[in-house]
């Protein structure tokens, strides 16, 4: 904002053009006042471009008298012993011939100005301050004054900064006032009228506070009040230096030096307007007699200040019309969309429709989960690196105790940091430090759990007593193959189950973390490049889910229950698979029958029946290679008790080799099994789970409570929308009638 002095208003007799200009000015000020009154407290003032003047200063510097001078008459808001504690918005309108002035207070309920006698207005304002008690309120009281001596402008009178507090309660109140006033000062739309008592500029405390929020003084106006008390300190040598500020005031700071009416006793010796005029003339005369430069004369006296204010407020408001109209239209569109969502949600949670609505939203959620797992670029919620993912998973396990510490960390790694460094530096796990979610995160998880599974080991060294115990009494025949199977069943399945349990919990946790990402994906489709690829119902249902915590909770709970069920089935499948492997470990030692690339019978252009029979024979013979080798080793284990130590060593070696094969099979097939028995069932069955969702009685109670909230929201939103429609129409009508703004 540029707060230059502007051009002085002409004082010649009024002609038709001047009357039109005055009429436009009155309509402009009334328009801005009406828009502010309707929308104040309902929209973000920082984002809403309506400029306004705020009056700030310490107590007893003459703030109230300056406001009275702008109003054209003295008045006193009775605010009790604690002083003012809330903003007072004052709208002054110059109405020639209106005497005494008309005083009105804005009725927030009726949305209109109600006229009262001046003394009753003083009481209403005083009561508005008194209800605050020892607190402050940002909700303003609005007062309009229309009279022949009023200055055409609107401003906000804020509580004064307090330099003294007699007790703790007053200190607390002073701190609250400072916080509220600074909030107004920080608003870029507010122009600060800083009132200081005429004197040395180096001691202007309020101006120093204004500089904290407005370092360049682009929206600061300094009013040095009580100039007549400073006449005697001014001489021909220092008057111009003082007007400049002795170097303490920047040259671009708009500043005025004024004297205002004051008298002794209750009765004014002259009409207030006349006294105001005389004070202004005396200021100009006194400083001119002391040699004040002509360039400073527009900054001396109340009349020059009044002229500046009238010109500046017209300029500011006219400049604000275009951005204000644009913002009003934008907010109107936003509230129309919001009201449509409220109405849609209200319809969906009717008593007879809530179960169907919840299931329908759940089905859309399930479909969107499929899309997210297939790879959705528009969803960024819950994206994380593998390090962040592992730390969050370990924190989750610590909270829920679903995995013990020994189940989370494999032998050899002292802590999680060591495991993460191993994955990054040694394994060089793909996308380790890339933030991912959805299907890409699942694929990276598969790499990590495969590495984790490969750390499985027997974890126990055989002792002779273990082998002797497994061999039994010798009353029945017990081969070394039977002994090895029995020894492996004691420890090996448990060692593998620890790893697969980790995998199951990792998968379950991963899926539960995708819920919010799915909702964000649904919400983000509206207006995105991907929008045309998906159903239009998805963003609509997402808006309802996001707003309705009960519906979201039901859907999320159904999702978590489905995840837990699939984890259970996944773990049962692995347990059954491993039990069968360890019951007959030697059968698992058959190697694969896949031919080598570049060799075999398939190179023939057209395999014959004879070549096919030959291929099958070769493949069958090739499967038993490892099994045959280990069986030969089993035959070499000595049977006599004297060679027990050698037998134990050979049994341990065969068990390790057998366990290594089983571990490799499990790790090799981990991704295949995870996708086949966890991911794919989730993707295929989730819609069915959502379609069969049932509501608990407490959910129905929450829905009824939600309907009451929606009714209030709807009423509130309709009220704001009505105000916005009125304001848009009023601004557009003004622009058509008078022009203004581009």
NUMARDREN-316337 format. One record per residue (C-alpha): x, y, z. Coordinates in steps of 0.1 Angstrom, whole numbers, plus 5000, padded with zeros to 4 digits. Example, Ala and Ser with C-alpha at 12.3 -4.5 7.8 and 13.67 -1.06 7.14 Angstrom:
! residues 2
512349555078
513749895071
END
This chain:
! residues 742
500050005000
501350344991
500450605018
501650925001
499851245010
497851254978
496251574965
494251804987
490551814981
489152134965
487252364988
485452564962
481652564960
480052234951
479052174915
477251884899
480451684894
481451734931
478051614942
478451304921
481851244936
480551284971
477651044963
480050784949
482350824980
479350765003
478250464984
481750324983
482250365021
478850215028
479449925005
482749835021
481249875056
478349645047
480649375032
482849395063
479949375087
478449075069
481648875065
483748975095
484548675116
483248435089
486248455065
489948485069
490748855070
494348795058
493048625027
490248875022
491549205007
489549475025
491749755038
490949925070
492450185094
493350075129
494050325157
496850215180
498750385208
499350385246
496650495270
496450875275
498150985243
494851115229
493550825208
489950885220
490051255213
491451195178
488550955171
486151215185
487651475161
486951245132
483451185144
482851565148
481651555184
482851435218
481551105233
482650865259
482350485256
481750365292
484150065294
484450025332
487550025354
489349775331
489049995300
488349875265
488949495258
487649445223
487849625189
485249905182
484649945144
483550305137
481950415105
481750795101
479650945073
479651315065
475951415060
475551795055
472651935074
472351635098
472451775134
472551625159
474351325146
472650995141
474150705160
473550335151
474849995162
475049695139
472749415149
474649085142
471448885143
469249105121
472249195099
471249565098
472049895116
469749985144
469550355154
469750455191
470150775211
473850855216
473750785254
472250445248
474950365222
477550455249
475850205272
475649935246
479349975238
480249985274
478349665281
480049495251
483349565268
482149465303
480949115292
484649035285
485449055322
489248995326
489548865291
489649015256
487548945225
488348985188
484649015180
484049385173
481249615183
480149815153
479050185155
478050425128
477950805132
476251025105
476551405109
477551735094
480951735110
481951375104
484851265083
484051015056
485950705067
485850385087
488350275113
488950025141
489650155176
491749905194
492449885232
495550095242
498849945251
499249955289
502550055304
501449995340
499649705357
498949715394
498549345400
498949005383
495349015369
496049345352
499349215339
497548915324
494949145308
497649375294
499349075278
496148955262
495549305248
499049325234
498548985217
495249095202
496449435190
499549275174
497349035155
495549325139
498849495133
500249195115
497349185090
498649325057
495249475049
495349705080
496850055079
498050165113
497250505126
499950535153
499150805179
502050945199
502251245221
504251525203
507851515215
511151345207
510651085180
513250865196
510850785224
507850685203
507250335217
504150255197
505850355165
508650115174
506049835177
504649925143
508049905128
508349545140
505449435117
505949705090
509649775087
509349995057
506350195071
504350135039
501150095059
501950325089
500750675095
502150865125
499951125143
501851345167
499051455190
498851745216
501051965194
499852285212
501652155244
504852145224
504652495208
507052645234
509752385226
509752475189
511852765175
512852895142
516052685144
514452355152
510852355138
511752205105
514151955120
511451845144
508851815116
511451595098
511951395131
515551485137
516551195115
514650935136
511750935111
512250805076
511251065049
508650825033
506750785066
503350965064
503151185095
500951455109
501251695138
497951805153
496251965182
492751865192
490052045213
490352025250
488652235278
488152235315
484852155331
481951955317
480452205292
482252295260
482852665255
482052635218
480652385194
483152095190
483352135152
484352505156
486952425182
488352155160
488752405132
490352665154
492852415167
493852325131
494252695122
496252765153
498652475145
499352605110
499652965122
501952875152
504352665132
504352895102
505253185125
508252975137
509452925101
507952595092
508752515055
505952525030
506552155021
505652055057
502452255060
500251975044
501351765075
500252025101
496852045117
493751825118
492151955086
495151835065
495051505083
491351475076
491851555039
494551295037
492351035053
489351095030
491451084999
493450785010
490450575021
488750634987
491850534969
492450224990
488850104987
488550174950
491749974944
490449694966
487149654946
488549424919
490449184941
487649194966
485049094940
487348814927
487748684962
484048704969
483248504938
485848244947
484548204983
480948184969
481947894946
483747724975
480747754998
478447634971
480547324967
480747285005
476947315008
476447054980
478746814999
476746885031
473446815014
474846494998
476046375031
472746465048
470846255022
473245955026
472845935064
469145935066
467945655090
466745435061
469845495039
472945495062
473845125058
473545145020
475445475019
478245335041
478545025020
478545224987
481345455001
483245145012
483044984978
484445304962
487145294988
487944934979
488145014942
490345304949
492645084970
493044864939
494045174918
496545284944
498244944945
498344944907
500345274910
498745624914
500845924909
498346174924
498646024959
501446154981
500046085015
502145855038
504945835013
508145735031
511645595026
512445245037
514245385068
511245585078
509045285072
511145045093
511345295122
507645355121
507044975120
509344915150
507545195169
504145025161
505444685173
506644855206
503245005211
501144685203
503644425213
502744225182
506444125178
509144095205
512444265201
514243935193
511643875165
512344225150
516144205149
518043925134
521143785151
524243985144
522644325142
522844515176
520044755167
517844885139
520445135127
522844855119
520244665099
519244985079
522945055071
523344695060
520344725036
521645055022
525344985020
525744615015
522444484999
521944824981
518244764983
516344924954
514545254961
515945254997
515845635001
512945714978
509545814993
506945574981
503445454989
500945204974
502144934950
505645074947
506145064984
504744704985
507344594959
510144754980
508844575011
509144244993
512844304988
513344385025
511444085039
513243845015
516543975029
515243935064
514043585058
517443475045
518943545079
517043245093
519342985109
519042675130
520542875159
521642575179
524642345177
524041975182
525441795212
525941415214
523141385239
520741535214
521541275188
521540985213
518141105226
516741125191
517940765183
515940625212
516440295230
517140095199
514139855203
512839965170
514740045138
515740415135
517540525104
519840835104
517340995079
514640955106
516941095132
517741395111
514041465105
513241435142
516141665151
515041925126
511441925138
512642025173
513942365163
513942445126
510142515121
510142765150
513142945135
511442985102
508043075118
509743375135
510743505101
507443445084
505643605114
507743915108
506643905072
502943875081
503044165105
505044375081
502344315054
499444385078
501044705090
501744815054
498144775044
496844955074
499045255065
497445285031
494045385043
494545765045
496645745012
493545584995
491245865008
493746134996
493945964962
490145974959
490046334969
492846434946
491246294915
489046604911
490646834886
493746614881
495046484848
493946134858
490346234865
488846114832
490345764839
488145694870
484545704880
483146054889
481645894921
485045844936
485846214945
482246264956
482245974980
485746074992
484346415002
481646245023
484145995038
486546275047
483846485064
482046195082
484346045109
481745775117
481645655081
485345675078
485745475110
483345205098
485245175065
488645175081
487544915107
486244685080
489544735061
491644655092
489544345100
489944215064
493744285067
493944095099
491943795085
494143775055
497243795077
495843495097
495243295065
498643395051
500343275083
498342955084
499342875048
503042925056
502842715088
501142435069
503742465041
506642455064
505242175085
504941955054
508542055044
510041965077
508041635080
509841515048
512841735044
514541495020
511741514996
512341894993
515841834982
514841754947
516242024925
514142204899
513442054865
513742384845
516142344816
519142564812
518742864789
520242794756
520142414759
517642124759
515041984736
513042294733
515542434707
514042204682
511842384658
509042124661
509541874690
508441524681
506741264703
510041084708
512041394717
509341484742
509641144759
513441194760
513141544776
510841414803
513341144812
516241384814
514141634836
513141354860
516741234864
517941584870
515641654899
517241404923
520841524921
521041704955
518841444972
521141154960
524241344972
522841395007
521541035010
525040915001
526341135030
523740985053
524940635045
528440745056
527340835091
528940575115
526440355134
528740255164
528540455196
532340505197
532040735167
529340955182
531241275179
531941225142
528341125137
527041445154
529341655132
528041485100
524441515112
524841885119
526341935084
523441755067
520841945088
522442275079
522442195042
518842075043
517742385063
519542605038
517542455010
514242505029
515242865038
516042935001
512742794990
510843015015
512843325006
512643264969
508843224970
508143494996
507043754970
504943504951
503243374982
502743724996
501043844964
499043524959
497843464995
497743825009
497744104983
495543944956
492943814981
492844164996
492344324962
489644074951
487644034982
487744384997
484744504977
482744204990
483844285026
482644645022
479344525006
478644295036
479544565062
477144585091
476644885114
476944845152
474345015174
476945275186
477645365149
473945425143
473845655174
476945845160
475245885126
472146035143
474446275162
476246355129
472846445113
472246705140
475646845134
475046855096
471747035101
473647305120
476447315094
473947345066
472147635083
475547805090
476847745054
473547875039
473848185060
477448255048
476448175012
473548415015
475948685028
478348615000
475648624973
474448964987
478049104988
478848984952
475649144939
476249464958
479849504946
478849424910
476049674911
478349944924
480849874897
478149894870
476750214885
479950404894
482750214880
485950144900
488549874900
489549674870
END
